[in-house]
Amino acid sequence: MQETDNGNVSLSTSQNGITTISFYHPAQNSLPAALLDELTAKITAAGNDAKTHVIVLKSGGDRTFCAGASFDELLQLKDKEAGAIFFSGFARVINACRKSSKIIIARVQGKAVGGGVGLAAAADYCLATEAASIKLSELAIGIGPFVISPAVTRKIGLPAFSQLTIRATDFQTAQWAMEKGLYSEVYPDIATLDAALDTLAEKLASYHPEALKGLKEILWEGTSDWDELLHERAAISGELVLSEFTQQALHGFLKR
């Protein structure tokens, strides 16, 4: 396990080829740059490991899957270059998921906000609980979901993405997220979710690796330009986060 002062990312592989990548941060599983880099590295490593047949992406705790970007870290950004580098961390995680040759299942046990929604959208299949409501709050803090928008729109379509983005202060339910296509299955509680997850992961791990690889390529057809696209989007967010509006909004959120 690689640890930082603010959370950790771990990777373990079972005998039957199920690789579980888990991240944790005490601030509602938010993602500072160090954890984004670790996630990218772990996803890439699992994708390149012949012993891995399927990847499970999960987070610690039981209330929040991922709260998105670290607000503390956003307030420390001093120039647009640093801002672009920070948001490129999300771009790299999404692209690592996209380019991995292994099917990725996301376990969404609680709320997903901002980049957390993008992380769920970057997975190939999502299992969630009824508590896993979602929100794209970026407009409310003076930026936009620019980096994650290709992944989210690919899953739920432009109308649903527009609703989620414009209703920036409103959570949408897990059932809404399933109806729109972000979640594949929704369960009443974590225990039921985990039982279904184990069954699915074991089944997928027993399938022909080359068939799974071929499916993965089909699922991500038409996204070959995302390396450049997402980094261009990161530069937009990196500039906006420096604005007085956004800095004041971030301070306001932290005081709540």
VONUVO-947133 format. One record per residue (C-alpha): residue in one letter; x, y, z. Coordinates in steps of 0.25 Angstrom, whole numbers, plus 2048, in hexadecimal, padded with zeros to 3 digits. Example, Ala and Ser with C-alpha at 12.3 -4.5 7.8 and 13.67 -1.06 7.14 Angstrom:
2
A8317EE81F
S8377FC81D
//
This chain:
256
M800800800
Q80580E7FD
E801818807
T801827808
D7FE830814
N7F083280E
G7EB82480B
N7F0818803
V7EE80F7F7
S7EF8007F8
L7EF7F57EE
S7ED7E67F0
T7EB7DB7E6
S7E47CE7EA
Q7E87C07E5
N7DD7C07DB
G7E17CD7D5
I7D97D87DB
T7E17E47DE
T7DB7EE7E8
I7DF7FC7E8
S7DB8047F4
F7DD8127F8
Y7DA81A804
H7DB828809
P7D682D817
A7CF839810
Q7C383180A
N7CD82A800
S7D08367F9
L7DC8357F0
P7E983E7F1
A7F483D7E7
A7FC8327EE
L7F08297EE
L7EC82C7E0
D7FA8287DB
E7FA81B7E4
L7EC8177DE
T7F28197D0
A7FE8117D3
K7F68067D9
I7EB8057CE
T7F68057C4
A7FE7FA7CB
A7F27F17CC
G7EF7F37BE
N7FD7EE7BA
D7FD7E27C4
A7FA7D57BD
K7F57D07CA
T7EA7DA7CB
H7DD7D67C3
V7D47E17C9
I7D57ED7D1
V7CC7F27DD
L7CD8007E0
K7C88047EE
S7CA80E7F9
G7CB80D808
G7C0811812
D7B180F810
R7AB81D80E
T7B2823802
F7B881C7F6
C7C08297F2
A7BE8387F4
G7C783C7E8
A7D28467E9
S7D98497F6
F7D48577F9
D7E085A802
E7E98577F7
L7E18607ED
L7E386B7F6
Q7F28697F6
L7F386B7E7
K7FA8787E3
D7FB8787D4
K7F48727C8
E8008687C5
A7FE8627D3
G7EF8627D1
A7F085B7C4
I7FA8517CA
F7F084E7D6
F7E484C7CD
S7EC8437C3
G7ED8397CF
F7DE8367CC
A7E18367BD
R7EC82B7C0
V7E38237C8
I7D78237BE
N7E18207B3
A7E78157BB
C7DA80E7BC
R7D78107AE
K7E480A7A9
S7E47FF7B2
S7E27F17AB
K7DA7EC7B7
I7CC7EE7BA
I7CA7F87C6
I7BE7F67D0
A7BC8027D9
R7B67FF7E7
V7AE80C7EB
Q7AA80B7F9
G7A78197FC
K7A58277F6
A7AE82B7EA
V7B083A7E8
G7B88417DC
G7C48397D9
G7BE82D7E0
V7B382C7D6
G7BE82D7CB
L7C58217D2
A7B88197D2
A7B681D7C3
A7C48187BF
A7C180A7C4
D7BB8007BB
Y7B07FC7C4
C7AB8027D1
L7A47FB7DD
A79E8057E7
T7968067F4
E78980E7F5
A7918187FD
A79A81B7F1
S7948287ED
I79C8307E3
K79F83F7E1
L7A88487D8
S7AA8547E0
E7B585A7D8
L7AC8667D3
A7A986A7E1
I7B886C7E4
G7BB8747D8
I7C18697CF
G7BA85E7C6
P7BB84F7C5
F7C48517B8
V7CE8457BA
I7C383B7BE
S7B983F7B4
P7BD8367A9
A7BC82A7B2
V7AF82E7B9
T7A88327AC
R7AD8257A5
K7A581D7B0
I7988267B3
G79782E7A6
L79783D7A4
P7898407AA
A78C8397B7
F79983F7B8
S79384D7B6
Q78984B7C1
L7948467CA
T79D8517C7
I79385D7C7
R78D8577D4
A79A8597DB
T7958597E9
D78B84E7E8
F78E83F7EA
Q7888357E0
T7848287E6
A78B81A7E3
Q77E8167DC
W77F8227D3
A78E81F7D0
M78A8107CD
E77F8157C4
K78881E7BC
G7938137BB
L79E8177C5
Y79B80C7CE
S7987FE7C9
E7927F87D5
V78D7FE7E2
Y78C7F77EF
P7857FA7FD
D7917F9805
I7A07F7805
A7A07E8809
T7967E57FD
L79F7EE7F4
D7AC7E67F8
A7A57D87F7
A7A17DC7E8
L7AF7E27E6
D7B67D67EA
T7AD7CD7E1
L7AF7D67D5
A7BE7D87D7
E7C07C97D8
K7B87C67CC
L7BF7D07C3
A7CD7CB7C8
S7C97BD7C3
Y7C77C27B5
H7D17C27A9
P7DB7CD7AC
E7DB7D079D
A7CC7D179C
L7CC7DB7A7
K7D77E37A1
G7CF7E4794
L7C37E879B
K7CB7F37A2
E7CF7F8795
I7C17F978F
L7BC80079C
W7C680B79A
E7C580D78B
G7C681B786
T7CE820792
S7DC82078C
D7DD82F78D
W7DB83079C
D7EA8317A0
E7EA83E79A
L7DB84279C
L7DB8407AB
H7E88477AD
E7E38537A5
R7D78537AE
A7E08527BB
A7E685F7B6
I7D98667B6
S7D68627C4
G7E48657C9
E7E28747C4
L7D48757CA
V7D78707D8
L7E087C7D9
S7D58867D8
E7D088E7E4
F7C28887E2
T7C787A7E4
Q7D187D7EF
Q7C68847F7
A7BC8787F4
L7C786E7F8
H7C9875806
G7BA876808
F7B9867806
L7C486480F
K7BD86C81A
R7B186481A
//
